[in-house]
Amino acid sequence: MKRVLLYSIIIALVACNEKQMTHTETAKIVVESFYHNDDAKLERYTTAESYAILSSLQDLFAENENSEINFAVIEDTIVGDVAWVRYSTSFEEKPSIFKLVKEDRQWKVTEQKPGEEGPF
């Protein structure tokens, strides 16, 4: 019984110490994994719906693994459990926007619904 309790405490401490990424860090990872064709990371940091959309487009936009993406946050905001990040990359002429939601205490990129207006 003592071992079970000890293992439970250790697991809880490890889980609590896992670094929680910010919404802008998550957005950067999603952009990098999208362009570098890193499917595992893309899936981890997007909702199921967004993953399905992005992974279907990934092969059309994949870049060399060593290519510089030059991700830069232009502006960002958080309203409750929803965040918005306007960003630029070296592969896009115009800035893009990600909507992120908190899912299991982690920011994940999600799709913007048709007609949904962001804060920018």
Order of alpha helices (4+ residues) and beta strands (2+ residues): alpha-alpha-alpha-alpha-beta-beta-beta-beta
